[in-house]
Amino acid sequence: MSETTRFWINGQLLPEREAMIPVTDHGLLYGDGVFEGIRFYHGRPFRLAAHLQRLDDSCQAIRLSLPYSHQELTQAVDEIISTFPESHGYLRLVVTRGTGPMGLDPSACRQPNVILIATQLEMVDPELRNRGIRLIIASTRRLPSDGLDPRIKSLNYLNHILARMEATQAGAQEAVLLNNQGRVAEGSVENIFIVRNDHIITPRAVDGALAGITRNVILQLAVALNIPATEAPLTPYDLYTADECFLTGTGAELVPVREVDGRALRHCPGPVFSALASAFQQQLASECKPKAPAA
Ligand SMILES: Cc1ncc(COP(=O)(O)O)c(C=O)c1O
């Protein structure tokens, strides 16, 4: 981790060498836990309330009782950001089932562990962010939504990791996962949109998309910009023949796609993407204003 990274565990800010949880935590042993990735700009977390709501929903769905209120978590977020040496950064908020004996039974676990990490995260090379990235459609599928609901942001990312490995192997920057019916679900850590005849279309949660906070911001901005937006099933053919395609996520922010499985898309970055990207920057600027210097 970089020297600027900061750690908070169960209520305490800790130096990296002390920022540890036991190896018997079921988050490690079984991937039993949930998380959020949150960006902050000018020392202010973007859409924190929405992230905390999704965390709460993820906890509720897996019967994990969150030991802190939203207010306490907001205070913890402010505290760790205040110790971070830069004004912009990325937070990882993780809640694990906690330590317990071997075996899946979560009722044997004592107390969830709550972890916050503040760090820098540059997921996309700035040059590629301007030019657009190359995508492949991975052979690794998204977990079926009737197996694990994709709205649960769980610690299980193995199939997403395998999909990303396929992308790297193919010389692409990101992979799209299909669901078990061959419909487009999402990127390994982003939602996906296509533009067709000036409409934006993104897969539905039931097709395997996480209910992304950034995706939601884009859907809201589309309304404000009079860009028709639909949540609908998409196939690889829809990606290959799109006018434009882009990814959204807290880590990646907004990234244009220039190629899918070797097919160059018509526009990259296209006019619809560019309009949404500049509206997104304005939205960030209006919600995360620089703080006045302390008197
Ligand atoms: C699987 C997956 N899909 C989509 C997203 C994008 O969601 P958000 O915009 O809330 O970061 C993420 C973010 O971590 C993700 O892990």
The ligand as an SDF file (V2000), in Angstrom:
LIG
                    3D

 16 16  0  0  0  0  0  0  0  0999 V2000
  -19.6640   -5.7660  -10.2040 C   0  0  0  0  0  0  0  0  0  0  0  0
  -19.7880   -4.2890  -10.2070 C   0  0  0  0  0  0  0  0  0  0  0  0
  -20.6260   -3.6990  -11.0670 N   0  0  0  0  0  0  0  0  0  0  0  0
  -20.7720   -2.3570  -11.1110 C   0  0  0  0  0  0  0  0  0  0  0  0
  -20.0610   -1.5290  -10.2610 C   0  0  0  0  0  0  0  0  0  0  0  0
  -20.2500   -0.0360  -10.3190 C   0  0  0  0  0  0  0  0  0  0  0  0
  -21.0200    0.3890   -9.2160 O   0  0  0  0  0  0  0  0  0  0  0  0
  -20.8250    1.8170   -8.5570 P   0  0  0  0  0  0  0  0  0  0  0  0
  -21.1220    2.8190   -9.6150 O   0  0  0  0  0  0  0  0  0  0  0  0
  -21.8190    1.8490   -7.4540 O   0  0  0  0  0  0  0  0  0  0  0  0
  -19.4290    1.8990   -8.0830 O   0  0  0  0  0  0  0  0  0  0  0  0
  -19.1750   -2.0980   -9.3410 C   0  0  0  0  0  0  0  0  0  0  0  0
  -18.4220   -1.2450   -8.4230 C   0  0  0  0  0  0  0  0  0  0  0  0
  -17.6810   -1.6710   -7.5950 O   0  0  0  0  0  0  0  0  0  0  0  0
  -19.0400   -3.5000   -9.3050 C   0  0  0  0  0  0  0  0  0  0  0  0
  -18.1870   -4.0960   -8.4460 O   0  0  0  0  0  0  0  0  0  0  0  0
  1  2  1  0
  2  3  1  0
  2 15  2  0
  3  4  2  0
  4  5  1  0
  5  6  1  0
  5 12  2  0
  6  7  1  0
  7  8  1  0
  8  9  2  0
  8 10  1  0
  8 11  1  0
 12 13  1  0
 12 15  1  0
 13 14  2  0
 15 16  1  0
M  END
$$$$
